[in-house]
């Protein structure tokens, strides 16, 4: 689990770094706000549209090699950003980085589910690596691009390449873990057979029973994904606009803006751990619904706060905004028994990509009005997420980890 979490961190560092690059790209490449924010959309499209396809592949054919391959490609795409001279090249670079993210997530989440025995806490340890990576991304941009300039961006590829090497060194362990499902790269599981989380006796849990999987519950799964979309849309909007808001409206420096973004994303790691533990102890509904109530209030206060208040609010927003993350992944897998890779591909990929598209639309609105106007709309997103979560039934293959 530890190496998978490290790989997840280096993969999501790429996603966290792209929004932090926007102020430098606006200043040095002459991009407007909508064009710059669209780069976040390109990165998330690369990581989201194809991610469910990789998830289906993961369900049918064990492919642990996707984990190191994905983190390496993600890093290389990010490293190329500062070397691009045209907008088209920038779009290609961030899209390639996103494709690396798409390669890693479904197989990484499937293997993490096996290693964690299907619990929300186990998935939380895997997810927190991604939260830390998101948080380190802006800090890495500050240290590399802020000090050495955009042309030094290839240094941002180093964490991904190192993590890929570490995962390759543990490939035997990853293959052994994948083989515990009764599948191998040469012997794919027939579609509809018991999934990874439900077929490993050594990892048996209520979520991972050896019984035949129940029918897929597409309606609840779609609403769960919808809640993830609107929550992610609000979070991505904050990632893209908060640095610009702090610099333009509150007259913060570039360094302070990057630190604020890192603080919010780092708090997300704490939120993921707390949320997964609460889900295992008190149930998934408390996390998915309960976290949205304080989040709504915090988002409403953000445009009214001064610089110091923004730092405090962004930390709290990070905690409550990411609290449902791991629980959403595990609950999605329980709604789609036998399709854990596909479920992870949607909740970790497609939902995030659609959230990125939503953030881009809000950036266009910010260009037409103001960043403050967009920030004032964000509480509505957490309210919608809470209402969708309230509509979710208990999974038919319910587990103590998420009930």
C-alpha positions in Angstrom: 0.0 0.0 0.0 2.9 2.4 0.8 4.4 2.3 -2.6 1.0 2.6 -4.3 0.4 5.7 -2.1 3.7 7.2 -3.1 2.9 6.6 -6.8 -0.5 8.1 -6.3 1.2 11.2 -4.7 3.6 11.7 -7.6 0.8 11.2 -10.1 -1.5 13.7 -8.5 1.4 16.2 -8.1 1.0 16.6 -11.8 -2.6 17.6 -11.4 -1.9 19.9 -8.5 0.9 21.6 -10.4 -1.1 22.6 -13.5 -3.3 25.2 -11.7 -0.3 26.6 -9.9 1.4 27.2 -13.3 -1.4 29.5 -14.5 -0.2 32.8 -13.0 3.3 32.3 -14.7 1.7 31.2 -18.0 -0.6 34.3 -17.9 2.3 36.6 -17.2 4.9 35.1 -19.5 2.8 33.6 -22.3 0.2 36.3 -22.5 -2.8 34.0 -21.8 -6.2 35.3 -20.7 -8.0 33.8 -17.7 -10.3 31.5 -19.8 -7.4 30.2 -22.0 -5.2 29.6 -19.0 -8.0 27.8 -17.0 -8.8 25.7 -20.1 -5.4 24.1 -19.7 -6.7 22.6 -16.4 -9.6 21.3 -18.5 -7.2 19.7 -21.1 -5.3 18.0 -18.3 -8.5 16.7 -16.7 -9.9 15.6 -20.1 -6.7 13.6 -20.7 -7.1 12.0 -17.3 -10.8 11.5 -17.3 -12.4 10.6 -20.6 -10.2 7.6 -21.1 -9.9 6.6 -17.5 -13.1 4.5 -17.4 -11.8 2.7 -20.5 -8.6 1.9 -18.6 -10.8 0.9 -15.7 -12.7 -1.7 -17.9 -9.3 -3.0 -19.0 -8.3 -3.3 -15.4 -11.4 -5.3 -14.6 -10.9 -7.7 -17.5 -7.1 -8.0 -17.6 -4.8 -7.5 -14.7 -2.2 -4.9 -15.7 -0.1 -3.7 -12.8 2.5 -2.3 -15.2 0.0 0.6 -15.8 0.9 2.0 -12.4 4.6 2.9 -13.1 3.9 3.7 -16.7 1.2 6.1 -15.8 3.2 8.0 -13.2 6.2 8.3 -15.6 4.1 9.7 -18.4 2.3 12.1 -16.1 5.6 13.5 -15.0 7.1 13.8 -18.5 4.0 15.7 -19.7 4.2 18.2 -16.8 7.9 18.7 -17.3 7.4 19.7 -20.9 5.1 22.6 -20.1 7.8 25.2 -19.7 9.4 24.2 -22.9 6.3 24.9 -25.0 6.2 28.1 -27.1 2.6 27.9 -28.4 -0.8 27.4 -26.8 -1.3 24.2 -28.9 2.0 22.7 -27.5 0.9 23.6 -24.0 -2.5 21.9 -24.5 -0.7 18.7 -25.8 1.7 18.7 -22.9 -0.9 18.9 -20.2 -3.1 16.4 -22.0 -0.3 13.9 -22.2 0.3 14.4 -18.4 -3.4 13.8 -17.9 -3.2 10.5 -19.9 -0.5 9.4 -17.5 -2.9 10.1 -14.6 -5.6 8.1 -16.4 -3.2 5.1 -16.8 -2.4 5.0 -13.1 -5.6 5.6 -11.2 -7.9 2.6 -12.1 -5.2 -0.1 -11.6 -3.7 1.7 -8.6 -7.1 2.0 -6.9 -7.9 -1.7 -7.7 -4.7 -2.9 -6.2 -5.2 -0.5 -3.2 -8.6 -2.0 -2.7 -7.1 -5.4 -2.5 -4.3 -4.4 -0.2 -6.8 -2.6 2.1 -9.3 -5.3 2.3 -12.1 -3.2 0.8 -12.3 -0.7 3.7 -12.7 3.0 3.4 -9.7 3.4 5.7 -7.5 1.3 3.4 -8.6 3.3 0.4 -8.0 6.4 2.5 -4.4 5.6 2.9 -4.1 5.3 -0.9 -6.1 8.4 -1.5 -4.1 10.5 1.0 -1.1 10.0 -1.2 -2.9 11.8 -4.0 -4.0 14.6 -1.6 -0.4 15.1 -0.6 0.7 15.1 -4.2 -2.0 17.7 -5.0 -0.7 19.8 -2.1 3.0 19.5 -3.1 2.3 20.4 -6.7 1.9 24.1 -6.1 4.9 24.1 -3.7 7.0 22.3 -6.3 6.0 24.9 -8.9 6.9 27.7 -6.5 10.3 26.2 -5.8 11.1 25.3 -9.4 9.3 27.8 -11.7 9.2 30.6 -9.1 13.0 30.5 -8.6 14.3 29.2 -11.9 11.6 30.2 -14.4 9.3 28.3 -16.7 12.2 26.8 -18.7 13.2 24.8 -15.6 9.9 22.9 -15.7 11.6 19.5 -16.7 12.7 19.3 -13.0 9.0 18.8 -12.2 9.2 15.4 -14.0 11.7 14.0 -11.6 9.3 12.9 -8.8 7.2 10.9 -11.3 10.2 9.2 -12.9 11.6 8.3 -9.4 8.2 6.9 -8.3 8.0 4.9 -11.6 11.4 3.4 -10.8 10.3 2.5 -7.3 7.1 0.8 -8.5 9.0 -1.1 -11.2 11.3 -2.4 -8.5 8.3 -3.7 -6.6 6.6 -5.1 -9.7 6.9 -8.7 -8.4 4.9 -7.7 -5.3 2.3 -5.9 -7.4 1.9 -8.9 -9.7 1.5 -11.2 -6.7 -1.2 -8.9 -5.3 -2.9 -8.8 -8.7 -2.7 -12.6 -8.9 -4.6 -12.9 -5.5 -7.7 -12.1 -7.5 -7.4 -15.3 -9.4 -6.4 -13.4 -12.6 -3.2 -12.8 -14.4 -2.1 -10.9 -17.4 -2.4 -14.1 -19.4 -5.7 -15.2 -17.9 -8.2 -12.4 -17.9 -11.3 -12.7 -15.7 -14.5 -13.3 -17.8 -16.8 -10.3 -17.6 -19.3 -10.7 -14.8 -17.1 -12.9 -12.6 -16.4 -11.9 -9.0 -14.4 -8.7 -8.8 -11.1 -8.1 -7.1 -12.7 -6.9 -3.9 -15.1 -9.8 -3.8 -12.9 -12.7 -4.7 -9.8 -12.7 -2.6 -10.4 -14.9 0.5 -7.4 -13.6 2.3 -8.8 -10.1 2.1 -12.4 -11.0 2.8 -14.6 -8.3 4.3 -18.3 -7.5 4.0 -17.3 -5.4 0.9 -15.1 -8.2 -0.3 -17.1 -11.3 0.1 -16.6 -14.4 -2.0 -20.2 -14.5 -3.0 -21.3 -13.8 -6.5 -21.6 -10.1 -7.1 -25.0 -8.5 -6.9 -26.4 -6.6 -10.0 -25.0 -3.2 -10.7 -26.9 -0.3 -9.2 -26.5 2.2 -12.0 -29.0 4.8 -10.7 -27.4 5.3 -7.3 -23.9 5.1 -8.9 -24.8 7.9 -11.3 -26.1 10.1 -8.5 -22.9 9.4 -6.5 -20.8 10.4 -9.5 -23.0 13.5 -9.9 -22.2 14.5 -6.4 -18.5 14.0 -7.1 -18.8 16.1 -10.2 -20.3 19.2 -8.5 -18.0 18.9 -5.5 -15.0 18.5 -7.7 -16.1 21.4 -9.9 -16.2 23.7 -6.9 -12.8 22.4 -5.7 -11.1 22.8 -9.2 -12.6 26.3 -9.4 -10.9 27.2 -6.2 -7.6 25.7 -7.4 -7.7 27.8 -10.6 -9.0 31.0 -9.2 -7.8 31.3 -5.6 -4.2 32.2 -6.6 -5.5 34.8 -9.0 -8.0 36.1 -6.5 -5.4 36.5 -3.7 -2.9 38.3 -6.1 -5.4 40.6 -7.8 -8.0 41.3 -5.1 -6.0 40.9 -1.8 -2.6 42.0 -3.3 -0.8 38.9 -2.1 2.5 37.9 -3.7 3.0 34.9 -5.9 4.6 33.0 -3.1 1.7 33.6 -0.6 -0.8 32.5 -3.3 1.1 29.3 -3.9 1.4 28.7 -0.1 -2.4 29.3 0.3 -3.1 26.7 -2.5 -0.7 24.2 -0.9 -2.4 24.8 2.5 -5.9 24.0 1.0 -4.7 20.9 -0.8 -2.6 19.7 2.1 -5.6 20.0 4.4 -7.4 17.7 1.9 -5.0 14.9 2.9 -6.1 15.3 6.5 -9.7 15.5 5.4 -9.4 12.2 3.4 -8.0 10.4 6.4 -10.6 11.7 8.8 -13.4 11.1 6.3 -12.4 7.5 5.7 -12.1 6.7 9.4 -15.5 8.3 10.1 -17.1 6.3 7.3 -15.7 3.0 8.7 -17.0 3.9 12.2 -20.2 5.9 11.7 -21.2 5.3 8.1 -20.8 6.7 4.6 -23.9 9.0 4.8 -22.5 11.0 7.7 -19.4 11.8 5.6 -21.0 12.4 2.2 -23.7 14.6 3.6 -22.3 15.9 6.9 -19.1 17.3 5.3 -21.1 19.4 2.9 -22.9 21.4 5.6 -19.8 23.2 7.0 -18.3 23.4 3.5 -21.3 25.4 2.4 -20.8 27.9 5.2 -17.0 28.1 4.6 -17.4 28.8 0.9 -19.9 31.5 1.6 -17.5 33.2 4.0 -14.4 33.0 1.6 -15.2 36.1 -0.6 -15.8 38.2 2.6 -12.5 37.4 4.3 -9.2 39.2 4.3 -5.9 37.6 3.5 -5.3 36.0 6.9 -8.9 34.8 7.0 -8.6 33.3 3.6 -5.7 31.1 4.8 -7.8 29.8 7.7 -10.9 29.3 5.5 -8.9 27.5 2.8 -7.5 25.1 5.3 -11.0 24.2 6.6 -12.3 24.0 3.0 -9.6 21.5 2.2 -10.5 19.3 5.1 -14.3 19.2 4.5 -14.0 19.3 0.7 -11.9 16.2 0.5 -13.4 14.3 3.4 -15.8 12.3 1.1 -13.1 11.4 -1.4 -12.1 7.8 -0.4 -15.6 7.0 0.7 -16.9 7.9 -2.7 -14.5 5.5 -4.4 -15.3 2.6 -2.1 -19.1 3.3 -2.2 -18.9 3.5 -6.0 -17.2 0.1 -6.1 -20.0 -1.4 -3.9 -22.7 -0.1 -6.3 -20.9 -1.7 -9.3 -19.8 -5.2 -8.0 -17.6 -6.9 -10.5 -16.6 -3.6 -12.1 -14.3 -2.0 -9.5 -11.9 -0.7 -12.1 -14.7 0.9 -14.0 -16.2 2.4 -10.8 -12.8 3.8 -9.9 -12.3 5.1 -13.4 -15.5 7.1 -13.1 -15.2 8.3 -9.5 -11.5 9.1 -9.8 -11.5 10.1 -13.5 -14.6 11.0 -15.4 -16.3 12.8 -12.5 -13.1 14.8 -11.9 -12.9 15.6 -15.6 -16.4 16.8 -15.7 -15.7 18.9 -12.6 -12.8 20.4 -14.5 -15.1 21.3 -17.4 -17.4 22.9 -14.9 -14.5 24.9 -13.5 -13.6 26.1 -17.0 -17.1 27.3 -17.6 -17.0 29.2 -14.3 -13.6 30.7 -15.4 -15.4 32.1 -18.5 -18.0 33.6 -16.2 -15.2 35.1 -14.1 -13.7 36.7 -17.2 -17.1 38.2 -18.1 -17.9 39.3 -14.5 -15.3 38.9 -11.8 -13.6 36.2 -9.8 -15.5 37.3 -6.7 -18.8 36.7 -8.5 -17.8 33.1 -9.3 -16.7 32.5 -5.7 -20.2 33.6 -4.5 -21.8 30.8 -6.5 -19.8 28.0 -5.0 -21.9 27.3 -1.9 -24.7 26.2 -4.2 -22.4 23.4 -5.5 -21.9 21.8 -2.0 -25.7 22.1 -1.4 -26.4 20.1 -4.6 -23.8 17.5 -3.6 -25.4 17.1 -0.3 -28.9 16.6 -1.8 -27.6 14.0 -4.2 -25.9 12.2 -1.4 -29.1 12.2 0.6 -30.9 10.4 -2.2 -28.4 7.4 -2.2 -29.7 4.1 -0.9 -27.7 1.6 1.1 -25.8 -0.7 -1.4 -27.4 -4.1 -1.8 -23.9 -5.6 -1.2 -23.5 -3.3 1.8 -20.3 -3.3 3.8 -19.4 -2.3 7.3 -16.7 -0.1 5.7 -19.2 2.1 4.0 -22.6 1.7 5.8 
